[in-house]
């Protein structure tokens, strides 16, 4: 799930592809990109026939289904060329013990690499140690986790939420009352997003947060929470909500026979279509793209083939700033009613494209309402990460 301003964004967003022009490496072996690559780059001449294990930690919503399907589809082209012999996929229902068992099975089967979307950021130590002892490459994807001698290819949650918080601050002209519907309490991505919002809003003392309520990335939970907020506060000027909860917010306003105020939105085609039929709704959609799994697969295969990252590509891990092992993938699009490529919230986003609502809806032709506006890095962008 959910979810970067030289002005505001650049101060905190770690930008995946703008960092390609950065220079310098860490002097610490434990956190240095060069030191990490020496340990993890393939040392033989093998270029084809790889087996990759993909352990996905949760499969309970449409976003996760699309995330896994994206990886499986991308794997097919590598199977056709012989580069990939097999992609082993295992989904666990947010069960740590089950995921650890799945990972051990993959390790024992002799995979060349593991791609892990962790159930828990802190439970992987022993199984990663076992994998590394067998020379298996480990790449964390989607949900961050910080382990030495691994890589992390994850969505830039900081950038994702800075964009949207900056947008709502600009729409309010720096003054007004807002409510926040946050994600799943304790979730790493939600923690990063909430901190990003605090950082942006600290520059706007005249924006008052009336309440911050967990919506748990659930449409029904968000609807219930918003209904309560509407009965409690009569002066809500804006709503900061994450992802799929947007339709729950709209339903709460419809049930209350009220028009929604300025609000952040969702990036499912269902919401985008609904928004396109609401000419008075002022909203924004920023995809936290399921395609990040494809980005992780591309990086994994390049590393297995012995390629090395350019200096400055690896950035501090979102959970451990002393560990430089992360590629933080910025949102592929920012959707507003009319495309605004020069808006303040677009500053520093070299490869994020500003598109109009009409363009976004068109991209969803033939897609179901619950599908997400999606993209992954282009081949040129992937190649530019490596020497």
N, C-alpha and C positions, 0 to 999 in steps of 0.2 A: 501498500500500500501503500502519497500521497506529496504540493509538496507541492539573486541567484539569486552604480551606482558609484564608480569613482565617487559617486555621491553617497550611496548607502550600501549598495550591493557589494561593491568592490572591496569594502573594508572587511567583509566577512566571508564572502563566497569564494570557495576554492574551485577555480574554473578549470574543467578538464582539458579544454583544448586551447584556451588562451595561455595555459601554462607551457605550451610547447615552445614558446619563445623565451621562457625563463632560463636563467643560467645558474650554474653552481650546483654542488652536491654536498651532502652532509659529510662531516668528518667522522661521525660515529658509525662504527661497523654495524651495530645493531639496528640503526635507523637509516643507513645510507642506501640509496637506490642502487649504487654500483656494487656495494658489498652484498646486498640481497641477490642481485642478478648473478653474481659469481657462484652462489650456492644453488640457484634455481634454474639456470639456463641449461638446456639439454647439452650433455657433454659428448654425445655420440653423433653419428652422421645420419641418424634416422630422420626422415622427412615425411614418411607416410605410414599408414597402418596403425594409427594411434587409437587407444581405447580410453575414453573419458567417462568418469562417473559423475553424474549430476544429481546431487541430493538436495531436493527442495523441501523446505521446512514446513510448509503449510499449503493446503490445496482447497481451502474452504470458500473461495470467492472467485468471481469471474476474472479479476485482475490476475490472480495466480494462475488460473487456467491459461490465459493468454500468454503470460510469462513463460510457462513451460512449453506451450505450443510454438511460440516464437523460436525457442532454442531448438526444438525438434525439427522444425522446418529448415532452420539455418544449417543444421547438421547434415541434412540430406545432400546438399551440394558438396560437402566435404566427403561424404560417403561415396558419392558418384565418382569423384576424382581419385578415390583411394587414400586420401589424406587421413580420413577418419574410418577406422574399421568398425567401431561400435560406440554408441552413446548409451550408457546404462542410466536409466532414469528411475529415481525412487522418490516418492512423495510421502511425507509423514504428516500426520494430523496434529501439528504443533506439539509433538511428543518427543522429548529429548532422548529418552531411552530408545525409542524406535529409530530415530535418526542415527544415533551412535551405532546401533546394530547394523543399519543399512550401510553406513560408511565402512565398518569393519568388513562386511561382506564384499564391498567393492575393492578394498585394499587387498584382501585375501585372493581375489580373482585376478589380480595383477594389472590393474588399470595403470595408465601412464600419468593421469592427472585426475584430480578431484575438483569439481566446481561445487561449492557449498553455499546454499542459502540457509544460514543457521537458525534453528529454533531458538537457541540461546547463545548469546555472544560470549558467554563465559564457560561453556561446557565442553569445548572442543579440544582442550589442551592435550589429553592423552592420545586421542585418535589422530590428531595432527602430528604428534611426535612419532607415532607408529608409521604414518604415511611418509614422513620425511626420512625416517630410518630406512625405508625401502626405496628411496629416491623418487618418490611420487610428488609431482608438482601440485600445490594447493592454491586455489583461487577462490576467495570469498566473493559472493555476489549478492546484490540487492540489499540485504540487511547487514550492516557493518559488523565486523568483529576484528579485534586487533591481536594478531599472533605473529611473532617474529618468523622470518623465513617463509612467509606467505605473501600473496598479493590480494588486494581488494579492488574489485571493479563494481562500484556502487553508484546509485543515483545521488545527486548532490542535493540532499534535503535542505541544507542551509540556503542554497541558491533558490530552490523551489519555493520556499516560504518567504524569503526576502523579497522576491519579485512581487508576490501577491500582497504582502504587508505594505510595501512601498506604494503599490498601486492604490490600495484603499486609503492610505494616508493622503495621496495626491487627490483622489476623488473627493475626499472630505475637506480639501484645502487646509489640512492640518488641524481641523477642529471638529469635535463631535463626540458622540457616545457610541461605543461599539460593544458587541458581545463576541466571545470566542467559543467556537465548538471545536475542541481539540480531539486528538485521535485516541489510541488505546493507551491508558495510563501505564507508564513504565517502559513502553516500547522505545527503542533507540531512535527510530526515525521521528517519532512524535516529540521526544525530548529535544532533538536537534532543531526541529521546526519551532517549538515554543521558544527556545532561546533566540532564534533568528527574529521572531516577532518582537520579543522584548528589546533586542538591540535596535531595531528600526523604530519602534514606538518610543524609545527613550529620547529620540530627537523631536518628538511631538508632544510636549507637555499638555497641550490643549485637547488631545484625544484621550478620553477617559474610557477605560475598560470596565464596563458595568459588572460583568460576570464572565468567568471562564469555566466552561462545563465540558466534561468528557462526552463526546459523541460516539467514541469507540469505532469510528469508521463504519458506522451502521446507519442506514437510512432511517430505520424505524426508531432507533435510539435517539438520533438527531431530531426527528420529528417530535418525539415526546419532550426532549430537552427544550426545543425551541418553543413549544406550546407553553411550557412552564415559564420561560423567559418572557414571552409575550404577555402573560398574565401578571408578571411581576414588574416589568418596565414598560412605560408608555412612550419612551423617548429614545428608541433605538435608531441610530442613524446609519449604522453599518454592521455587517456580520463577517467575521473572519472564520470561515469554515473550511474543512479539508475534504477534498475528494468527493466520494459518493454521497456524503451527507447533504449535498446541495439540494437534491430532490426532496429529502425529508424536510428541509427548511421551507422550501416552496409549498409543500403540502400543509405545513403548520400555518403558514400565512393564508393559504386558500381556505382552510377550515375556519380561520378567525375572520374571514372576509376582509382581509387587509392586503395592501400591496407591499411586496418585499422592498426593503431599502437597498442601498448599495451593498453588494455581497460578492465574495469570492465564489467561484463555481466549480463544477466538476468537468472532467474531460472525457466522460462517456458520451457516445453519440446520442443517447437518449436525452441527456441534459442539454447538449448542444442544439438538438432539434427543438426541444421545448423552449429554450432561450430564444431561438430564431423566431418563434411565434409569440414572443412577449416583447414588443417594441419598446416598452418603457423600462425593462429590466436592465440595470447597469451592472455588468458582471465581467469576469475574466476567467479564462480557463488555461491552466498550465499543466501539461501532461507530466506525470511521473511515469515515464514510459515503461511498459513491460519489456520493451526491446533492450533494456539494460542487460538481460540475460544473454542476448545475442552478442552484445559488446564483450561480455566476459568470455564467451566461447571463442570469439575472434582473438582476443588477447591470449587465451590459453593455448590455442593452436600455434600462434606465432612464437610463443615462448617454448613450446615443445619442439619447434623447428630450429631452436637455437638463436633466435633473434633477441636483441637487447634493446631496452628502452633508451631513448635519447635523454641526455642530461636535462633535469628539470621537469620531466614528465611525472614522476612519482611524487605525490604530495602527502602531507601528514594524514594519517588515518583519523577518521572522524572521532574515534574513541580513544586515541592515544597520539597526541601531537608529537611525541618523540619517536614515533614509528613512521618512517616515510615509505609507505608501501601501497598507496592508494591512487587509483584513477577515479576521479569524481565526475560523473557524467551529467552535464547540464541538461535541463529540459530541451527537447527538440523544437518546441513551439511555445509562443505566447499568443493566446487568442483573445482579442478584444473585438467589440462591435465592428470597428474599422481598424485595419492594421496600423500599428503605431511603432514603426521601427526606431524612431528617434526619441521615444519616451524615456524618462529618467530611469524607469525600471529595466530598460534594455541595455543600459551602459555596462560594458565589460563582457557582454555575452556574444562572443565572436561567432559562434556557430548555432546560436538559437535564433530561429526565424520568427518574426512577428507576422501573424496572418490574421485575416478578418474572420468573423464568425461564418460568413457565407463560404469562405474557402475551407474552413474546418468541417462544416456540414457536408460539403462536396467530397471531402476525403473519406467520409463515412458511407458513401453510396454502396449499397449492398451489404453493409455491416449491420448486425443487430444492435438494438439500443444499448445493451450492456457491454458492448465492445468499447475499448479505450482508443482514443486518438494516440497513435503509436509511431515510433520510428527508432532506428538504431543508427550507430555511426556509419557513415559511408566508408567504402573501401579506402578512399583517399585519406579520410580522417584516421582510420585505423593505421594505415601505412605510415602516416606522419608521426605516430607515436614512437616508431622504432628507428634504429640506426640503419 
